[in-house]
Amino acid sequence: MTKTLRSKQAPSNKHSVPLEHEATGIHERLPVIPLKDVVIFPQCVSPLYVVRRKSVTGVEEALGSDKRVFVVAQKQPDIEAPTRDDLYSVGTIAEILQTLRLPDGSLKVLVEGQAVARILAFTQSEQISEAIVEPLEVVRESSKELEALTRLVLNQFETYVSLSDKISDELFLTIRNFDDPVQIANAIAHYANFKTPAKQDILESFTASDKLEKLSRILASENELLELEEKIMQQVKSRISRTQKEFFLNEQLKVIERELGIDQEDEFEIEELNERIEKSRMSAEAREKAQRELARMAKMASMSPEATVSRSYIEWLVDLPWGKFTKDKSDLHKAQQILDAEHYGLRKVKDRILEFLAVHQLTHNAKGPILCLVGPPGVGKTSLARSVARALGRKFVRISLGGVRDEAEIRGHRRTYVGSLPGRIIQGMKKAGSMNPVFLLDEIDKMSSDFRGDPASALLEVLDPEQNKVFSDHYLEVDFDLSHVLFLTTANTVSGIPIPLLDRMEVIRIPGYTEDEKLHIALEFLVPKQVKATGLTKRRIDFTPEAIKTIIVNYTREAGVRNLEREISAICRRVAREIVSNGGKTRRVVVTPELVREYLGPVRYRDLELEKKPEIGVATGLAWTEVGGEILPTEVIVMRGRGNLMLTGQMGEVMQESARTALSYIRSRIDQLKIPRDFYRTLDIHIHIPEGAVPKDGPSAGVTMTTSLVSALTKRPVRQDVAMTGEITLRGKVLKIGGLKEKILAAHRAHIHHVIIPQENADELEEIPEEIRKEMRFTLVETLDEVLETALVNPREKGN
């Protein structure tokens, strides 16, 4: 229905209340008409549909008197029988201009707002709702600010009208011609499509500036929303028109291709792919999938994105090595020669590979073991996997899992994603070109997980011999047999591998090398490799065993041989430079310990034999890290104080607990150890483990900290030619520790030949190389008393 706007005029009958009536106690009783989602403002005309019985009675009563009613908005429009609490307190006194009774008994009423009023009293009967109301005055200020605010609101309303199709231009022109700011605000609020609470807020504003300020804020918000709606609509229209345009262009392109004979090339491509599918030995499921995708592709335009996706999918399926196998070498003796020629030592791993070959020959079982090679960096885990492939006569594939945190890296992306590809397992199988390669998953302990999934969980299916026969990649969506693959994985520690994944693998630990093993590796493998890499020959350069030992002892401290190879390479490069500088006339260089110091500079690691004078409060512990065994010196000093215990050197929580356990044990044995009874109240104790920038943790430093503490409190020096390791209890028991072999090798590298270890680790001594055991002395202990007796200097020895 067309809404009309009437200019301000005085009511005609004697009961009418002027718009600016002062609230000076003039009260009126009027019928109440509750409104749903409608707010009527003074000087504004609005049609109403009156349906509720009480409201119809109120209109009829008003028509019989002065034709005035009190219209007020409901707080909740879904309430059919509103009470006083369901209505706003402020409404509008309105005059009934026209009425029309409808066939169902309801009324269509045209009303005009006269004045804002508030409810003073509310009465309700079964027939009618009435209220005593008091008209309220709207204050009209006169200022430049009000004039500027009025112009701003009119400009905002003009923008609103241009963006909205619900208000006519004629209505806007009528409102703009009003002189009264209050009438302008009321008219805009009445006819604009605002929410009921916002309109009610403007109705309850009783100064012109307040009304206009609230109206300006609402218009600014509405204009912003309307502009956003317009922008979204334009984008939708643009997208639809672009889609239609692409459709017509594709149809035209098909006609052009047909005229030029290009479609014949597409037919040739379809035939070629179909032939490759038929020749492939893929499974029935994969063949059906490929044929179905090929049929879809044949119906598409060759240049369409969907055709490219289908073509890529089919090519991936046909390129996989379905049913292709390489023949395993059956000569165990030759396989062992290959392994020995490329790696020194590592007897356990080599034996396990030869056992696999022997079992495979006897049973012809295709399932291969899943081996996890665990050891510090530089011990040859990755290169060993490559040698295993050579020994078996299989293809070799390596993927690095370091830093991988997305499950799709393993299982692939679904084809719904743009640029999706199979996972790295399927990519590796395509690269291998056979169903039975040696597949190396490098750095399996360096994976992590985030919101994109857990790659370690995806590997559970890959590394489970009972499941990987039907491995399903998200991209291929068909089963692929991985049961013939020999999977090898590498890790520095098993702590970073989830337990379910670790349970599927056979762990083979590769400890660090001894000095003797490093010497053999350097002379047999590293030196020839670096001599060749730098363009030298044996006639140009030669390394003496003494020179290699000097590099090992004075220039490297590692479990593997990576840094050793780096230093050998540095010497070869220096020699190559000298040869080139002298025009190739340099005589043969024999690298001796003296030349090593000249080429590599000052000694980086001192011989610890010179530092083995007994000291108070300093004990030598042994630690096991990702890079192998390490020496862990522990220092303790005591000073006058209040019994504080200070722990520094980036100790982890477990190590800090070991320190507190050691202190509690010492306090329980004050008399036996001859320590002052009140030391824990009068002395501060500071325990420090050097290399403070390196985090440290674990319980095996318990015996070391206890020995240092007892030494500092009793002033008895600790033997510096003794290293120790072991977890402690409050009762003074020494418990079993892990990584014993790596720790013993670390002590040997540091020229410490006496080690205190827990009695429970006695059986593990067999794993120590025999040449190392002959040079070492082991003291097996069960209690801390035995540790202290061995590690501390006897007072009588000190006196002598």
PyMOL commands that set and color helices and strands:
alter all, ss='L'
color gray80, all
select helices_A, chain A and resi 53-63+84-86+144-163+169-176+181-191+196-203+208-260+262-279+284-298+305-319+332-342+347-363+381-392+408-411+424-432+444-446+455-462+468-470+499-502+515-533+545-555+562-581+593-600+608-611+653-668+670-673+679-682+702-714+740-749+759-767+770-775+784-791+795-799
alter helices_A, ss='H'
color red, helices_A
select strands_A, chain A and resi 28-35+45-50+68-73+90-101+107-124+129-135+370-374+396-400+438-442+471-472+479-480+486-491+506-509+541-543+589-591+618-625+628-640+645-648+683-688+722-724+727-728+734-735+754-758+777-781
alter strands_A, ss='S'
color yellow, strands_A
deselect
rebuild
show_as cartoon
